[in-house]
Each structure stands twice: as C-alpha cells, then as structure tokens.
Amino acid sequence: MKAMALQDGFGLENLKPLTRETPEPGPGEVLLKMRAASLNYRDLLIAEDRYGGRFKLPLVPLSDGCGEVAAVGEGVARVSVGDRVAPIFFQKWLAGEATLEGLVTSMGGPLDGCWQEYRVLSEQGVVKVPEHLTDAQVACLPCAGLTAWRALVGEGHIKAGDTVLLQGTGGVSIFALQFAKAAGAEVIITSSSDEKLERAKALGADHVVNYAKTPATSKKVREITNGRGVDQVIEVGGQDTLKEALKSIRLGGRISVIGNVSGNTADLRIGAVIATRVIMQGISVGSRADFEAMNRAIALHKIEPVVDTVMPFDAGRAAFDHMAAGKHFGKICIDLGA
C-alpha cells in the first residue's frame, strides 16, 4: 500500500510517498480502507517540528480520516465489514475525564495517522458516522469537530440564548458556528476577510467583525452585547487574541483555549482574570463517548461540515502550503479513495 510520510526528518520538504505492506488485523482489531483525511493546524505544526514532543520517524501525518471496515480480527463486535467509520483522535480516551495514558495515543503523532491507503486500529478506536455525510465531511469530525463540540457542549453547556464569540473561519470555528446555531445561541465571528465573513453570515452568524479594520474587537463585541459581554469565547488565536477575549467575556463566562495560531506566549493581567471571574480552560479534543454524542447531534440536525477543498492523495506539501496561506474557509481534505 502507499502512504505519505515524514521520512528523513521534519520539515515539509521531507514529506514524501512511502510504500508499505498492507497490514492485517489481529484479535480485537479492524482494517480500514481509508477514503479521506483532513488537515488540522496541529498537523502543520508537527510537520514543521513546531509542536513540541518527540515523534519517531517515519511518521504518517493527519489525525483525521474516514474509512470503510475492510476486514476484522477475531472477537470484533463493535463494527462489521462494510461499516463506514472514523478513527478517534485519542485512541485510548474512550469516556470520562482524560488520562495521561489516553493523551499519548493521538493519531498523526505519536501514532501514525490517516494519510495512507489502509490503517489497522483497535475496534475500540473507531466510531460509526452519520450516513448523510460525504467521506470528506466525515474526515473533518475527529479533531476540529469534536474540539468545538467539547468546548461548547461538553464543557460549556451551551444553551439557547447564549452569545458566543468565535475567532476566524478555520475548521474549529466553523464547526462551533454550526453547533452554536443548532443550540439556539447568538454568534459573533471575526475574520480579516469580508468575503469570509459574508460566508459565515450565510451559515448563520448573527454578527461579524473584521479585525483588520477593527483591531479592538472587544469594543465591538461589547457594543453588540449592550455592554454585557459574551458567554463563551472559542479562543484559537493565542498570543495576539487572548487579551481581547478577556475584554469580551461576561462576568463568569468561559474562554475555551484551543489554538495558538498567533503564538504561544500571551502577556495578560492576572487582575483581569480575577475581576471577570472568567473560567479559562484548555480543550484537548474529546473522548469516544463525546464523539458519539456529537455524531447523534450532527445526524439529528443534518449538520454538514464545511469543506474548503479536496486535494488528491499525492498533494503532499501543497496541502500544507494551502493551510499555511490561511486563505481556506472550513477544512482542507485529502481524497484517499481514488
């Protein structure tokens, strides 16, 4: 079988095709014929050796995918041949609170990811997926979709009438927009692109703010909320956005810290954290149980993940370059089934 892998070192120049023997499932395992995969910003950081941690090479990237069960090992009961499934991000985080044991089993690093024709996984590490979605849409769910779900629903307990502030129009933020609207919440979303903001409005965003034209986004947020502030912020920017998030949150609101697109280190006033009584929590995707709950909601509301583009198996560096350019709206996917 063929795969795409970081082989001689980290750096996108080392992402090259690789040929391996097609694996066979052992007891309790399933063999997936991979159909599609999608990129997350995490994948770019790992490929460029900017993520932290030590990953063994060669490494097959991309945590997120969609596959069809091609064969099953002895004793497999959760899925059957022919089922369409998605791998879970943390292969050993099945339910409840995260554990150190579970958090070291992430796909795409340290475990090999989905950019390959076949992948063997434990039957415990896959979930069945909503029937109305395409393969590419399914491949958007395991990391970006579940991160947004856990932030808003699992931890944030979003309810109708809440107001949510979303940063940018990447995968997590667009999923958060869709989940928030399904819950009956009011959504404010930011971007530096008026074109992207118009697309966000078409998906249901109630208010949009161009941060290139209005750098002090919190002032606009306070205006929109009549001075109250928002109930939740989906914080993906990091260094350059956290201060504005703190100025935008209501008393006792929640900031879900998810990304660090603009940098890892933020200079903020501890007094502001205390004064706002803000709940600030890091979000690390979610468990298999969270994934299955999200899938039920997606099926009920017929939510369709937003796919920016689908690239061929051998796209290689071009896929990451497209992500690094920051011009995408929604998810960048790879067709693995052609």
N, C-alpha and C positions, 0 to 999 in steps of 0.2 A: 504494500500500500504506500501511498505518498503522503507526506506531511510537510508543513512549513515549520522551520525551527531556527532558533538562535543557536549557531553551531560553534564557531571558533572564538566567540566572545560576545559581550554585549555591544549594543550599537546597531542601528538599523542596517548597516552595511553587512552585518553578519546574519541577517535573516534570509535563509536560503532553503530551497527544496531539499527534502530528505526522503530516502526510500527505506522502509522497514517491512519486516514480515507482518502479515495480518495476524493480530493476536486471537487467541481463543479464550472463551470464558471458562473459569473454574467454578467450583461449587459456590453458590450464592452470588455469582457474577452474571452480568449481561454484556453482550457485544452489541454496540451501537454502530449502525451505518450512519455516519454524520451527514446531515443535509445542509446545515447552515451554521454560521457562527457570527458573533458580533464583537465589535471593539468597544472597550471602555478606556477611559483616560489612564486607569491603572495599568493597562496593558502597554501603553506607550511609555509610562514611567519605568516599568520593568525592562522593556526592550532597550531603553537608553541608560539603564543602570542608575536610575534616579529614585527608585522606590524604597531602597533600604532592604536589608536582609541579604542572605547569601543563597542564591539559587544555582543548582547544578546544571551544567550544560552537557549535551544539547537540551534545550528547553522548547517544547511546543507551546506557543502562546495562545491566548484568548480563553478566558474563563467561561464564556457564554456560548451555548450551542443548542441545536435541535438535532435529534437523531431518531432513527427508527430501530427498534429492537430486532436485530438480525438473528441472534441466537441467544440461548440462555443456558446457564450451567445447572448442575444438579441442585435441587431444592429451591429454585427460584419460584416465588409465589406472588410477588407484588406486581409484576408485569408479565406480558406474554409476547411472543414473536409477532411482529407487525404493529405493536403499540408505538405511537409517537410520543417521545419523552424529551425532557430537558435535564441535563445534569444539574445538581445543586451546587452552589458556589463552594461552600464548605462541606466536604464530603462526609464529615463525621459530626456535623451540628444538625441533629435531627429534630430536636424540640427543646423547649425551656431556655434557660439562660446559656449564653456562650461559655465554653470552657477553653482552656489553653490547648487541650488535646484536639478540640474541634477546629480552632482557629489556625492551626498549622496544616490544615488539609485543604487549602484553597486551590481551585483549578487555575491553570495558567501561571503557576508559581506559588509554592514549590512543586505542585503536581503538574504533569503535562496537561495542556489544555485541549481545546477543541479543533485546532487548525490541522486536522488530519482526517483521512477517509474513514477510519474505524477507531473506536475507543472502547476499551473494556473498563467497566466500573462495577462496584458493588450494587446489587439491586436496591440497597438502602439509599444509594446516592443519586437516584433519578426520580422524577415525578412525571405523571401523565399531564398533558397540556390541553388547553381549551381547543375544541375542534374547529372553531371559526377562524383561527389564526393561520397565516401562511408560515412556512418554515422559517423565513427570515424574521417575521414578527415574534415567533416563539423564541428565537435566539436572542431577542432583546430582553427577555424576562429575568434570567437568573441573578444578575448583578444590579443593573440600573433599575429595573422594575421593582425588584424586591427591596432595594435600598430605599426607594421612595415610599414604598408601602409600609415598611417597618418604621420609618421616620414619622409619617403622618398618622398611621393607623395603629401599628403595634406599640409604639412609644408615645405618639402624640394624641391618640384617642380623638381624632378629628371628629367634629360634629357639624351638622347643618348650622349655618350662620357664622361659623368661624371665618376669620380672614387670614390668608396665608400669603407670605412673600416668597417668591421664587427667583433665584438668580440664574440668568442665562437661559439658553434654549437647547442645552445638551440633553442626553438621554434621561438622566435622573430628574431634571427639572420638568421635562415634558411629561414624563410619567406622573410626577407629582401634580401637575396641572390636571391631568385626566382623572386621577384618583380624587383630588380635592373637589372637582366639579361633580363627580359621581356622588360624593358625600354631601353635596349641597353647600359647599363653602364658597366664599368670595376670594378671588385670586388676583394678586398683583404680581406681575412678572417684569423682569428687567432684561435689557439687551442693549448692545451698542448699534444694532441694526434695525432700522424702521421696518424693513421688509420682513425680518424675522418676527418682530412684534405684531405685525399685521397677521402673520400666520398663526401666532399664538392666540390672537383675538378670535380667529376663525375656529380655534379649538375650544374656545370658551373663556379665555382670560377676560376678566372684568375691567382691569386697569393695566396699562403698560407704561413703563418708564425707560426712556433711552438714557442710559447712564453716561454715554459720551457727551450728551447735551446737558444732562442734569447730574453732575458728579455727586452732589449731596442728595442721594436718592432718599435718604431718611426724611428729609423735609417734605418731599412729595408724598411719601408714604403717610406721614403724619397728617398732611392735608387731606388725603383720601379717606383716612380713618377718623377724621374730625378730632385729631389730637390724641386718640386713644392708643394707637399702635396696633400691630398685628399680633395674632395669637401664636403663629408659628412662622419661623424662617427656615427655609431649606438652604443652608449655607454651604455652597460649593466653591466659592472663590478663595477663601482663606485669608491670606495676608492683606490683600487690598480691600476686602469687603466686610470683614468681621466688625470693624468699628461702626459702619453704617447699619449693620444688622442689629447691633446693640442699641443704637439710637432709634431703631424702627420697632422694637419689640414692646409689647404692652407689659405692665406690671405682672410678674408671674408667668410670662409667656415662655415659649420653648424655642431654642435655637438648636436645630439638628446639624451638627458639624459633620460634613460628608466629604468635602473635597478641599484641595489646596492648589487650585489651578494657578493662582497668582503668587504662590509662595507659602513656605512652611511656618514662618515666624511672624506673629502678629503682636504689635505693641498696643495694649489696651489698658484702660484704667480699671483697677480692681474695684474702686469705689462705684463705678458704673454698674458692675456686675451685682454688687451688693444692693445698690439703690433700686435696681429694677427687679430684684428677686428673680432674675432670669434662671430658667432651667437650661443648662447648656450640656448637651450630650453628644458624644461621638457615636456614629452609626456605622456598624460593620455588617452590611447586607442583612442576613437573617437566616433562620433555620428552615429545615424542610417543612415543618408544620406551618411556618409563616408563608412559605411558597405555595403550599396547597390552599391556604386560606385566600391568598391573593388570586390564585387561579379561579377559585369559585366566584370571586367578585368580578373578575375580568369576563368570565363566561356569562354571568348574570346581566351585566351592563353592556355586554358586547363591545368592550373597550378594545381598540386596535392600536398597538404600539406604532409610533411614527418612525418610519424607515427613511432615512435621507437618501441612501444609495446602496445598491448591492453590487459588489465587485467580484470578479472571478477568483477561483482558488489560488491562482498564481499571482495575484495582485501584489503580494509581498509588501515591500516598502511603500508603494503607492497608497495603500490603505492607511498606513500610519501617517504619511505625509498629509493626506486629506484631513485626518483628525487634528494634526498639529496646526494646520492652517486655520482651524476654528471657524470655518465657513459652513459647517454642516448644521442641519436642523433636525434633531432627533438622532437616530442611530445609524452607524455605518456597519454594513453587514457583508459577509463573505458567503458566496454560494459554494457549498462543499459537495453538492449532489450531482453536478454536471458531469 
